Amino acid sequence: MSEGSALAGVGTSGELVLEKQKTANATVAIARAPVPVKHEKLGRARGRLHVIGIGPGQEAWRTPEASSWLAEADEVVGYGLYLDLVSSLIRGKQRHAFPLGAEEERVRFALERAGQGHNVALVCSGDSGVYAMGALVFELLDRAQDNGGVSDAARRVEVASAPGISAMIALSNRIGAPLGHDFCAISLSDLLTPWETIQQRLEGAAIGDFVIGFYNPVSKRRRTQLAWAREKLLEHRPENTPVILGANIGRENEVITTTTLKDLQVDDVDMLTTVIVGCSQTRLGGNGQSLHFVYTPRGYAKKIDAPEKETETAA
C-alpha cells in the first residue's frame, strides 16, 4: 500500500527508490519524481465552503464576488426560494434545497459535503452574517464533534463569506436615508432568543433614541411582539415618528409604504416585511411633486446654519 501510494504521488514517470519499510510505528516507501511535485494536487482536494449573501434577490444588487463563487461551485445548498433567485447561475449544478426552518440541517450538510472535498456554496438571502447562516457555520465549526459539532473533515474545510446587501440597508436606500444617523437592528423572533431578552434590547434602543430596523417582525403564529414594540417606542418618541414598511424589497412584487408610529398596524406586516422605525429626529420630506423620502439628519444643520448665525451676530 505504501509503495503504491508513493508511486501514485510521483506519477507514471517516477520510480521507486526505497521499497516498503515497516516498523512498529509506521510503514514507509519512497519514490522519486522527475520534476518537483505539487503537494496540493495530491490526494483528495481540500473542501471549500463559500457562505454567500445574495442580497434581497435582485441580480444588480449582487456582488461580483458572490456571482463568481456561485458560478465556480460544484454544489449549492440553501432554502429553495433562495436557490430559485440565483437559478441562472447554478443551472446544471448539484442542488440541495432545504425547507424553511431546517437551518441547522442545511448548514451541517453543506459543511460535511465540503469536508468530502467538494466546492460548496451555501446560499443566504441578504448578508450571510446578518440573521442568516454565517453565524451557525462558525458555531458548528467551533464545537467539538462530540459536543454537537461537525466531523473532523468538515472542520478542516476552507471557509469564506461573501457580503450581501441586507434587507434593512436595501429598504433604507429605497426610501431615502433613514439610517443616516445611529441605528440598530433587532429581530422580533423569539424562536431562538427569549422574548424577555428581546424586550430588554428594544427598551435600550428606545431609550437611546436609535433608528431601529426590525427583522422577522411577525409570523403566522407570532402577532403580538410588533404591537408591544410600538407601544414601548411611543413612550420615548413622538407619535408622528416615520415608519417604513418594505416587502419583497428588490423583487418584482416590491411594496414600500410609509406610516407613523402611532398608525403602525400589525396586520399591514407579514413575514416578508422589513420595518424601519425612525428616531425622534427622523424626517419625512419631498419636493411637493413625485419625490417623497425619509431621512435622519446626521447633524450637518450646525454647519449649514452657522454662516447665517455669524452674519446675524456681526449685524
N, C-alpha and C positions, 0 to 999 in steps of 0.2 A: 504493500500500500504506500509506504513512504517513497519507494523508488518511482512508482507510477506518478505520485504527486509531484516529485521533483522534476521529472521529465515533462510533465504537463505544464509546469511553470516556465520552463525554458523554451518550449516549442519544439517543433519537429526537427529543427536544425541543431538542437542541443545534444549533449552527450552526458552520460552518467560517469562521474569521476570517483564516486565513493559509494560502494554498494551498501545496502541496509546494515546499519549497526544498531544493535539492540542492547539497552541497559535496563536496570530496574526502574529508571525514571523516564526514559524516553526511547523512541525509535527514530533514527535519522538516516537519510540518504542525501547525497549532494550531487547536483547536476550543474553543468556549465553551459551558459548560453553564448552564442557568437557575438551578440550585441547586448548592451545594457537592458535589463528587464524593467518594465514599468510596473512597479508593485501594485499600483492602484487598479491595474487591469486584471490582476489575478483573483481567482475565486469569485464568489458572489459579490456583486456590486453593493456598495453601502446604500441602503434605502434612503429616500428623501421624502419629507412631508412638507408641502407648502400650504400654509394656512392663509387662505385668500379671501380678503374682503372685496366683494364685487360692487359695493355701493348700493344704492336703492334699487338698481336694476337697469337704469338707462346706460346704454353702451358708451355714450360720450362721457359719462361720469366715471368710467372705469379706468384705472391707471394702466399705462402700457406694461408695467411690471406684472400686474395681475393677469392681463391678457396673455402675456408671453408665458407665464408659468402654467396657465391653463392649457395653452397650446402644446407645451412640452410634456405635460403629464401623461403617464401611461394609464392611470385610473383616476376617476373623480368620485368623491364621496360628498354627500350632503343631503339636505332636505330637498324633496322632489321639486318644489316650486323654485328653489334657488338654482337647481341644475337646469330647469327649463329656461331661466333667464339668460343662461350662457350657452344655450344649446348649439349655437353656430360655431362655438369654439371647441366643443367637446364631441362633435359628431364622429362616430366611429371608435370612440374610446370606451373602455370598460366603465360602465356607470353603476354606482351603488347608491340607490336612492333610499332614504330612511324617512319614516313618518315624523310628523311634528311631535315633539315630546321625547324622542329617542336620542337625545343629545349625547348621553354617555356612551350608548351603544355605537353611534356613528364615529365618535372620536376614538374609542378603543379600536374599532375596526380599521380606521384609517392608519393608526399607529402600527398595528400589527401587520397590515399589508405592506407598509413601508419597511417594517422590520424584516420582511421576506425579500427585500431588495428592490421593491417597486418604487417608481416615482409617482407619488400620490398627491393629488390636490384635494384639500378639504375646503369646500366652498361655503362661505358665510355671507349673509347679507350685510350691508353697511360696512363697518370696520370690524375685522375679526377680533379685535381686542376690546370692543365696546359692547357689552351684553351679548357676546357671541361665544364661539367655540375656542378662541385663543387661550383664555384662562384655563379652561378644562384640559386642553392639551398639556400645558405645563404643570398643572396639578397632578395629572396622572404620571407624567414623567418624574415628578418629584417624590412619588411614593414608591416604596419597595414593592416587588411583585407580590409578596406575601401579606401586604397591607393595602390591597386594593389597587396596586399599580399595574403596569403592563409588563410584558416579558422583557428579558434582558436584551433580546434582539431589537425590540421596539425602542428601548431606551437608548440604543446606540445610533438611531437614525439621525440624519441631518434635518434640522427643523428651521424653517424661516417663515416670516409672515410678511404679507403684502398689505399695506394700509388701504383703506377704502373710505369713501365719504359716508359718515354716519347720518342717520335719518334727521337728527336734530340739526346738524350742520346744513344739510340739504334744504330743510324747511326754512331755516333762518335766511338763507340766500334767496329763496323763492319769494319771500315777503319783504325783504329789506335787510335790516341788520339788528334784530332784537338781541343778539348775543354780543352787541358791541361793547359791553362792559362785563363785569364779573358775573359768571353764571355757573350753574352746576347741572348735573344730570341725575335723576332719581328714577329707579324702576319701582312701579307700584305693585309689582307681582310679589305675592307672599308665598309663592311656591317653594322657593329656596331660602328666602330671607324672612325671619319673623316679622309680623306686622308691627309689633312694638318697636323694633329696630327702625323700620321704615318711618314710623311716626316721629321718632326722635330725630332722624336725619332731616325730615321735612320741616319740623319745627325749627331746627337750627338754620335751615336755608331761609325760612320765613323771617326769622329774627334778623338774620344777616342781610336781608333785602337782596338776595340773589335772584337773577332771572333763572327760571327753572325749566329744564326740558324733561318732560315726563315720558318715559318709555313704559310699554305694557300697561297703559292706564286702566284698561278694563279687559275682561274676558267674558265668556258666556255665563260663567258662574260668579264672577267677581265684579260687583257693580257698586260697592259702597266706598271703596278706597278713594276714588277720584272726588266724590262728594265731600268726604272728610277733609281731603286736601284743600278743596275750595274754601270750606268754612274756616280752616286753620289759617289760610293765607289772607282771608278777609279780615282777620284780627290784626294784621300787620301792614296791609297795603290798601289803597283806595278801591272802591267798588268798580270804578271805570278802568282799572288796570287792563291793558290789552292782553288778549289771549288768542293764540293762533292754533288752529287745528289743521293738520295735514294728513291726508290719507292717500296711500299709494303714490308717494312722492317720486317723481321721475318716471312714472309709468303712464300708460295710455289713459287710464281712468283716474288720474290725479285730481284730487279735490282739496282746495285750500280755502279756509274760511277764517274770518276774524270775528271775535266777540269780546265781551268784557268778563272780568272775573265774576261779577255778580250774576251775569246771564249764562255762565257756563253750565251746560246741561249734559248729564251723563249719557243720555240717550242719543246725543249727537256724536258720540265717540264709539269706535269699535276697536277690535284687536289690531287693525292695520293703521291706526291713527297715532300720530305723534303729537303731543301737546306742548306748546311753549307758553309759559305764563310770565309776563313781564314783571319787572320790579317797579318800585314807586316812581322811577324816573323814565320808564319806557313810554314812548310816544307813538300815537297813530297820526300819520300825515298823508299828504297828497298834493297834487297840483290843481285840484279842482276839476280835473277832467278825467282821464283814464288811469292816471298813475296814483296808486294807493300803496302805502308802505307803513311798516312798523320798525322802529329803531330805538335803541337805548343809547343816549349820549354818553360819551366817554369822559367828558369834562372839557372839551375844546371851547366851550362857551366862554370860559375865563379869558382865553386868548382872543377870541373873536370880539368880545365886548370891551377888551382892555383899551384899544385906541380911542373909542368913544368916551370912556370914563376919563382918560387922560386929557382929552380936549375940553371936557366939561370943567375939569379942575383948573386948567390953565385960564379958561374964560372967567 
